[in-house]
Amino acid sequence: MATARQLDQSTTSLYEQDFFAWTKNQAEALRTRQVSGVDWVNLLEEVESMGASQRRELESRLTILFMHLMKWAWQPEKRITSWKLTIQGQRRELARLIKQSPSLKAFIPEVLNELWQDAREDAEIETGMPIQTFPESCSWDTDEQILNKTWWPE
């Protein structure tokens, strides 16, 4: 019979050698409540990583959305279908992400200014316009405007 230390070593080894098999193994250990078969250290790391991954996705999508909304607002003469599709696509994916993890929405005000600055820098490069063209802070409302599928800056 395997000891708890041997089980721990074998699950850790599996984690390093075959991540997919490790996930199946861990799911089964949790499902059947086999506490000794759970690789607690790596499982905790992976759970934390999943949350961080959703946060990074939210930040990335918002930055892309901001940059395209800036281009839409400050270069109306250059508007093209791909900008509109990008804006709609980012809004759609943000809505899905927030529906799946509603607590992410409360995180937006915390990162709004930082992401806006990133988008300003990206918009400067993309448009060739000076960064001062774009406001230093976002004056658009998150719910009523930025995430609203029917709102477009004019």
ZADO-1210 file (C-alpha; in nm, 4 decimals, padded with zeros to 6 digits):
<atoms>
<atom x="00.0000" y="00.0000" z="00.0000" code="MET" pos="1"/>
<atom x="00.1372" y="00.3428" z="-00.0938" code="ALA" pos="2"/>
<atom x="00.2113" y="00.5941" z="00.1778" code="THR" pos="3"/>
<atom x="00.0824" y="00.9519" z="00.1706" code="ALA" pos="4"/>
<atom x="00.4364" y="01.0681" z="00.0882" code="ARG" pos="5"/>
<atom x="00.4548" y="00.8277" z="-00.2090" code="GLN" pos="6"/>
<atom x="00.1152" y="00.9470" z="-00.3367" code="LEU" pos="7"/>
<atom x="00.2280" y="01.3068" z="-00.2999" code="ASP" pos="8"/>
<atom x="00.5458" y="01.2338" z="-00.4949" code="GLN" pos="9"/>
<atom x="00.3600" y="01.0470" z="-00.7683" code="SER" pos="10"/>
<atom x="00.0991" y="01.3240" z="-00.8179" code="THR" pos="11"/>
<atom x="00.3717" y="01.5883" z="-00.8188" code="THR" pos="12"/>
<atom x="00.5672" y="01.3824" z="-01.0709" code="SER" pos="13"/>
<atom x="00.2556" y="01.3444" z="-01.2857" code="LEU" pos="14"/>
<atom x="00.2008" y="01.7212" z="-01.2664" code="TYR" pos="15"/>
<atom x="00.5495" y="01.7760" z="-01.4091" code="GLU" pos="16"/>
<atom x="00.5294" y="01.5027" z="-01.6742" code="GLN" pos="17"/>
<atom x="00.1696" y="01.5131" z="-01.8012" code="ASP" pos="18"/>
<atom x="-00.0394" y="01.8101" z="-01.6939" code="PHE" pos="19"/>
<atom x="-00.3574" y="01.6871" z="-01.8632" code="PHE" pos="20"/>
<atom x="-00.3355" y="01.3473" z="-01.6918" code="ALA" pos="21"/>
<atom x="-00.2653" y="01.5276" z="-01.3625" code="TRP" pos="22"/>
<atom x="-00.5856" y="01.7352" z="-01.4003" code="THR" pos="23"/>
<atom x="-00.7901" y="01.4195" z="-01.4590" code="LYS" pos="24"/>
<atom x="-00.6240" y="01.2532" z="-01.1606" code="ASN" pos="25"/>
<atom x="-00.6906" y="01.5517" z="-00.9354" code="GLN" pos="26"/>
<atom x="-01.0527" y="01.5826" z="-01.0481" code="ALA" pos="27"/>
<atom x="-01.1085" y="01.2170" z="-00.9641" code="GLU" pos="28"/>
<atom x="-00.9377" y="01.2524" z="-00.6246" code="ALA" pos="29"/>
<atom x="-01.1595" y="01.5504" z="-00.5418" code="LEU" pos="30"/>
<atom x="-01.4754" y="01.3868" z="-00.6784" code="ARG" pos="31"/>
<atom x="-01.4202" y="01.0751" z="-00.4679" code="THR" pos="32"/>
<atom x="-01.2943" y="01.2756" z="-00.1707" code="ARG" pos="33"/>
<atom x="-00.9587" y="01.0975" z="-00.1671" code="GLN" pos="34"/>
<atom x="-00.7785" y="01.3636" z="00.0333" code="VAL" pos="35"/>
<atom x="-00.4515" y="01.1719" z="00.0257" code="SER" pos="36"/>
<atom x="-00.4543" y="01.1737" z="-00.3551" code="GLY" pos="37"/>
<atom x="-00.4828" y="01.5513" z="-00.3861" code="VAL" pos="38"/>
<atom x="-00.1681" y="01.7374" z="-00.4876" code="ASP" pos="39"/>
<atom x="-00.2490" y="02.0343" z="-00.2633" code="TRP" pos="40"/>
<atom x="00.0514" y="02.2512" z="-00.3479" code="VAL" pos="41"/>
<atom x="00.0109" y="02.2361" z="-00.7247" code="ASN" pos="42"/>
<atom x="-00.3696" y="02.2400" z="-00.7086" code="LEU" pos="43"/>
<atom x="-00.3632" y="02.5627" z="-00.5072" code="LEU" pos="44"/>
<atom x="-00.1211" y="02.7150" z="-00.7572" code="GLU" pos="45"/>
<atom x="-00.3451" y="02.6193" z="-01.0477" code="GLU" pos="46"/>
<atom x="-00.6617" y="02.7568" z="-00.8851" code="VAL" pos="47"/>
<atom x="-00.4884" y="03.0880" z="-00.8153" code="GLU" pos="48"/>
<atom x="-00.3563" y="03.0897" z="-01.1705" code="SER" pos="49"/>
<atom x="-00.7069" y="03.0448" z="-01.3106" code="MET" pos="50"/>
<atom x="-00.8244" y="03.3592" z="-01.1317" code="GLY" pos="51"/>
<atom x="-00.5200" y="03.5535" z="-01.2463" code="ALA" pos="52"/>
<atom x="-00.5802" y="03.4348" z="-01.6020" code="SER" pos="53"/>
<atom x="-00.9357" y="03.5706" z="-01.6023" code="GLN" pos="54"/>
<atom x="-00.8106" y="03.9007" z="-01.4665" code="ARG" pos="55"/>
<atom x="-00.5461" y="03.9234" z="-01.7420" code="ARG" pos="56"/>
<atom x="-00.8101" y="03.8438" z="-02.0048" code="GLU" pos="57"/>
<atom x="-01.0332" y="04.1210" z="-01.8712" code="LEU" pos="58"/>
<atom x="-00.7434" y="04.3680" z="-01.8756" code="GLU" pos="59"/>
<atom x="-00.6354" y="04.2706" z="-02.2263" code="SER" pos="60"/>
<atom x="-00.9848" y="04.2924" z="-02.3711" code="ARG" pos="61"/>
<atom x="-01.0522" y="04.6292" z="-02.2066" code="LEU" pos="62"/>
<atom x="-00.7242" y="04.7730" z="-02.3351" code="THR" pos="63"/>
<atom x="-00.8044" y="04.6618" z="-02.6908" code="ILE" pos="64"/>
<atom x="-01.1583" y="04.7974" z="-02.6570" code="LEU" pos="65"/>
<atom x="-01.0357" y="05.1340" z="-02.5257" code="PHE" pos="66"/>
<atom x="-00.7824" y="05.1699" z="-02.8051" code="MET" pos="67"/>
<atom x="-01.0392" y="05.0973" z="-03.0744" code="HIS" pos="68"/>
<atom x="-01.2947" y="05.3294" z="-02.9148" code="LEU" pos="69"/>
<atom x="-01.0266" y="05.6013" z="-02.9129" code="MET" pos="70"/>
<atom x="-00.9546" y="05.5453" z="-03.2810" code="LYS" pos="71"/>
<atom x="-01.3298" y="05.5500" z="-03.3518" code="TRP" pos="72"/>
<atom x="-01.3754" y="05.8754" z="-03.1599" code="ALA" pos="73"/>
<atom x="-01.0641" y="06.0636" z="-03.2722" code="TRP" pos="74"/>
<atom x="-01.0344" y="05.9405" z="-03.6303" code="GLN" pos="75"/>
<atom x="-01.3930" y="05.9397" z="-03.7594" code="PRO" pos="76"/>
<atom x="-01.2742" y="05.9950" z="-04.1154" code="GLU" pos="77"/>
<atom x="-01.0786" y="05.6676" z="-04.1053" code="LYS" pos="78"/>
<atom x="-01.3447" y="05.4416" z="-03.9551" code="ARG" pos="79"/>
<atom x="-01.3441" y="05.0970" z="-04.1068" code="ILE" pos="80"/>
<atom x="-01.5487" y="04.7837" z="-04.0596" code="THR" pos="81"/>
<atom x="-01.2673" y="04.5995" z="-03.8812" code="SER" pos="82"/>
<atom x="-01.2642" y="04.8607" z="-03.6022" code="TRP" pos="83"/>
<atom x="-01.6368" y="04.8151" z="-03.5515" code="LYS" pos="84"/>
<atom x="-01.5986" y="04.4366" z="-03.5523" code="LEU" pos="85"/>
<atom x="-01.3157" y="04.4571" z="-03.2982" code="THR" pos="86"/>
<atom x="-01.5205" y="04.6833" z="-03.0714" code="ILE" pos="87"/>
<atom x="-01.8253" y="04.4572" z="-03.0948" code="GLN" pos="88"/>
<atom x="-01.6148" y="04.1438" z="-03.0474" code="GLY" pos="89"/>
<atom x="-01.4395" y="04.2785" z="-02.7387" code="GLN" pos="90"/>
<atom x="-01.7691" y="04.3916" z="-02.5875" code="ARG" pos="91"/>
<atom x="-01.9230" y="04.0515" z="-02.6550" code="ARG" pos="92"/>
<atom x="-01.6305" y="03.8634" z="-02.5004" code="GLU" pos="93"/>
<atom x="-01.6196" y="04.0977" z="-02.2004" code="LEU" pos="94"/>
<atom x="-01.9921" y="04.0392" z="-02.1447" code="ALA" pos="95"/>
<atom x="-01.9350" y="03.6629" z="-02.1531" code="ARG" pos="96"/>
<atom x="-01.6383" y="03.6866" z="-01.9188" code="LEU" pos="97"/>
<atom x="-01.8307" y="03.9022" z="-01.6705" code="ILE" pos="98"/>
<atom x="-02.1351" y="03.6726" z="-01.6939" code="LYS" pos="99"/>
<atom x="-01.9117" y="03.3772" z="-01.6129" code="GLN" pos="100"/>
<atom x="-01.7314" y="03.5635" z="-01.3312" code="SER" pos="101"/>
<atom x="-01.9453" y="03.8583" z="-01.2150" code="PRO" pos="102"/>
<atom x="-01.6948" y="03.9636" z="-00.9490" code="SER" pos="103"/>
<atom x="-01.4575" y="04.0718" z="-01.2278" code="LEU" pos="104"/>
<atom x="-01.6838" y="04.3690" z="-01.3003" code="LYS" pos="105"/>
<atom x="-01.6054" y="04.5196" z="-00.9611" code="ALA" pos="106"/>
<atom x="-01.2373" y="04.4968" z="-01.0529" code="PHE" pos="107"/>
<atom x="-01.2727" y="04.7299" z="-01.3554" code="ILE" pos="108"/>
<atom x="-01.2631" y="05.0607" z="-01.1615" code="PRO" pos="109"/>
<atom x="-00.9377" y="04.9495" z="-00.9969" code="GLU" pos="110"/>
<atom x="-00.7579" y="04.9033" z="-01.3281" code="VAL" pos="111"/>
<atom x="-00.9435" y="05.1507" z="-01.5481" code="LEU" pos="112"/>
<atom x="-00.6838" y="05.4287" z="-01.5350" code="ASN" pos="113"/>
<atom x="-00.3872" y="05.1980" z="-01.5924" code="GLU" pos="114"/>
<atom x="-00.5561" y="05.0285" z="-01.8870" code="LEU" pos="115"/>
<atom x="-00.6615" y="05.3646" z="-02.0295" code="TRP" pos="116"/>
<atom x="-00.2967" y="05.4755" z="-02.0231" code="GLN" pos="117"/>
<atom x="-00.1908" y="05.1574" z="-02.2004" code="ASP" pos="118"/>
<atom x="-00.4597" y="05.2136" z="-02.4629" code="ALA" pos="119"/>
<atom x="-00.3472" y="05.5765" z="-02.5118" code="ARG" pos="120"/>
<atom x="00.0047" y="05.4563" z="-02.5835" code="GLU" pos="121"/>
<atom x="-00.1248" y="05.1940" z="-02.8251" code="ASP" pos="122"/>
<atom x="-00.3543" y="05.4461" z="-02.9948" code="ALA" pos="123"/>
<atom x="-00.0633" y="05.6872" z="-03.0373" code="GLU" pos="124"/>
<atom x="00.1354" y="05.4191" z="-03.2194" code="ILE" pos="125"/>
<atom x="-00.1609" y="05.2895" z="-03.4209" code="GLU" pos="126"/>
<atom x="-00.2876" y="05.6304" z="-03.5330" code="THR" pos="127"/>
<atom x="00.0360" y="05.8280" z="-03.5521" code="GLY" pos="128"/>
<atom x="-00.1393" y="06.0992" z="-03.3518" code="MET" pos="129"/>
<atom x="00.0353" y="06.2572" z="-03.0506" code="PRO" pos="130"/>
<atom x="-00.0555" y="06.0953" z="-02.7195" code="ILE" pos="131"/>
<atom x="-00.1901" y="06.4315" z="-02.5990" code="GLN" pos="132"/>
<atom x="-00.4707" y="06.3894" z="-02.8532" code="THR" pos="133"/>
<atom x="-00.6260" y="06.1364" z="-02.6212" code="PHE" pos="134"/>
<atom x="-00.7520" y="06.2444" z="-02.2765" code="PRO" pos="135"/>
<atom x="-00.5405" y="06.1461" z="-01.9774" code="GLU" pos="136"/>
<atom x="-00.8388" y="05.9828" z="-01.8115" code="SER" pos="137"/>
<atom x="-01.1417" y="05.7982" z="-01.9356" code="CYS" pos="138"/>
<atom x="-01.4588" y="06.0033" z="-01.9217" code="SER" pos="139"/>
<atom x="-01.6789" y="05.7251" z="-02.0541" code="TRP" pos="140"/>
<atom x="-01.9025" y="05.5349" z="-01.8141" code="ASP" pos="141"/>
<atom x="-01.8262" y="05.1649" z="-01.7900" code="THR" pos="142"/>
<atom x="-02.1851" y="05.0337" z="-01.7956" code="ASP" pos="143"/>
<atom x="-02.3687" y="05.2990" z="-01.9923" code="GLU" pos="144"/>
<atom x="-02.1057" y="05.3423" z="-02.2589" code="GLN" pos="145"/>
<atom x="-01.7914" y="05.1284" z="-02.2737" code="ILE" pos="146"/>
<atom x="-01.9622" y="04.7903" z="-02.2309" code="LEU" pos="147"/>
<atom x="-02.2891" y="04.8920" z="-02.3974" code="ASN" pos="148"/>
<atom x="-02.3238" y="04.7267" z="-02.7398" code="LYS" pos="149"/>
<atom x="-02.5287" y="05.0162" z="-02.8778" code="THR" pos="150"/>
<atom x="-02.3098" y="05.3067" z="-02.7620" code="TRP" pos="151"/>
<atom x="-02.0529" y="05.4575" z="-02.9978" code="TRP" pos="152"/>
<atom x="-01.8410" y="05.7649" z="-02.9249" code="PRO" pos="153"/>
<atom x="-01.9087" y="06.0427" z="-03.1719" code="GLU" pos="154"/>
</atoms>
